[in-house]
Amino acid sequence: MKSDKVILSGKGVTKIFGFGSNKTVAVDHVDFSFREGEVISIVGESGSGKTTLAKILLGLLKQTEGEIYFDGQLRDIRSH
């Protein structure tokens, strides 16, 4: 059953690969909010950053910028 309690949210989540003229912005300042019991999907064109965002949320990649909150607590996924 879906509730109004936000369990995972993010603001300005960004992932940049490379440096200088060789940099690629894979995820560009994404904001999101997932509620308890909610079923979500990430959709978009090929190369739009869906897999990169999912890996950031799972802690498999470090975001370059932005904040992610789990159950209201700031999570510094970059330190994992």
C-alpha positions as a Markdown table, in Angstrom:
| # | Residue | x | y | z |
|---|---|---|---|---|
| 1 | Met | 0.0 | 0.0 | 0.0 |
| 2 | Lys | 1.4 | 3.4 | -1.0 |
| 3 | Ser | 1.9 | 6.0 | 1.7 |
| 4 | Asp | 2.8 | 9.7 | 1.7 |
| 5 | Lys | 6.2 | 8.9 | 3.5 |
| 6 | Val | 9.1 | 9.7 | 1.2 |
| 7 | Ile | 11.8 | 7.0 | 1.7 |
| 8 | Leu | 14.3 | 8.0 | -1.1 |
| 9 | Ser | 14.8 | 11.4 | -2.6 |
| 10 | Gly | 17.4 | 13.4 | -4.4 |
| 11 | Lys | 18.2 | 16.9 | -5.5 |
| 12 | Gly | 20.6 | 18.0 | -8.2 |
| 13 | Val | 22.0 | 14.5 | -8.7 |
| 14 | Thr | 24.7 | 14.7 | -11.3 |
| 15 | Lys | 27.3 | 12.3 | -12.7 |
| 16 | Ile | 30.1 | 13.4 | -15.0 |
| 17 | Phe | 32.6 | 11.0 | -16.5 |
| 18 | Gly | 36.0 | 12.3 | -17.7 |
| 19 | Phe | 37.5 | 15.8 | -17.6 |
| 20 | Gly | 37.8 | 18.9 | -19.6 |
| 21 | Ser | 37.0 | 18.6 | -23.3 |
| 22 | Asn | 36.6 | 14.8 | -22.8 |
| 23 | Lys | 33.8 | 15.0 | -20.1 |
| 24 | Thr | 30.4 | 13.4 | -20.6 |
| 25 | Val | 27.5 | 14.5 | -18.4 |
| 26 | Ala | 25.6 | 11.2 | -17.9 |
| 27 | Val | 23.1 | 12.4 | -15.4 |
| 28 | Asp | 22.4 | 16.2 | -15.2 |
| 29 | His | 20.9 | 17.6 | -12.0 |
| 30 | Val | 18.1 | 15.1 | -11.5 |
| 31 | Asp | 15.5 | 15.6 | -8.7 |
| 32 | Phe | 13.4 | 12.7 | -7.6 |
| 33 | Ser | 11.2 | 11.5 | -4.7 |
| 34 | Phe | 10.1 | 7.9 | -4.1 |
| 35 | Arg | 7.3 | 7.1 | -1.5 |
| 36 | Glu | 7.0 | 4.0 | 0.6 |
| 37 | Gly | 5.2 | 1.3 | -1.2 |
| 38 | Glu | 5.4 | 3.1 | -4.6 |
| 39 | Val | 6.5 | 1.2 | -7.7 |
| 40 | Ile | 8.7 | 3.3 | -9.9 |
| 41 | Ser | 10.4 | 3.0 | -13.3 |
| 42 | Ile | 13.1 | 5.0 | -14.9 |
| 43 | Val | 12.4 | 5.6 | -18.6 |
| 44 | Gly | 14.2 | 7.4 | -21.4 |
| 45 | Glu | 16.0 | 7.1 | -24.6 |
| 46 | Ser | 19.2 | 5.0 | -25.1 |
| 47 | Gly | 22.1 | 6.8 | -23.5 |
| 48 | Ser | 20.0 | 9.1 | -21.4 |
| 49 | Gly | 21.5 | 8.0 | -18.0 |
| 50 | Lys | 19.0 | 5.5 | -16.7 |
| 51 | Thr | 21.5 | 2.9 | -15.8 |
| 52 | Thr | 23.9 | 5.4 | -14.4 |
| 53 | Leu | 21.2 | 6.9 | -12.1 |
| 54 | Ala | 20.2 | 3.4 | -11.0 |
| 55 | Lys | 23.9 | 2.6 | -10.1 |
| 56 | Ile | 24.2 | 5.8 | -8.2 |
| 57 | Leu | 21.0 | 4.9 | -6.2 |
| 58 | Leu | 22.4 | 1.5 | -5.4 |
| 59 | Gly | 25.7 | 2.9 | -4.3 |
| 60 | Leu | 27.7 | 1.3 | -7.2 |
| 61 | Leu | 28.7 | 4.7 | -8.6 |
| 62 | Lys | 29.6 | 7.9 | -6.8 |
| 63 | Gln | 27.6 | 11.0 | -7.9 |
| 64 | Thr | 29.6 | 14.0 | -8.9 |
| 65 | Glu | 27.1 | 16.5 | -7.4 |
| 66 | Gly | 23.8 | 16.5 | -5.6 |
| 67 | Glu | 22.3 | 15.1 | -2.4 |
| 68 | Ile | 20.5 | 11.8 | -1.8 |
| 69 | Tyr | 18.3 | 11.3 | 1.2 |
| 70 | Phe | 17.2 | 7.9 | 2.6 |
| 71 | Asp | 14.4 | 8.0 | 5.1 |
| 72 | Gly | 15.0 | 11.7 | 5.6 |
| 73 | Gln | 18.7 | 11.3 | 6.4 |
| 74 | Leu | 21.4 | 12.7 | 4.0 |
| 75 | Arg | 23.3 | 9.8 | 2.5 |
| 76 | Asp | 26.8 | 10.5 | 1.4 |
| 77 | Ile | 26.9 | 7.7 | -1.2 |
| 78 | Arg | 30.2 | 9.2 | -2.4 |
| 79 | Ser | 31.9 | 7.8 | 0.7 |
| 80 | His | 30.9 | 4.2 | 0.0 |
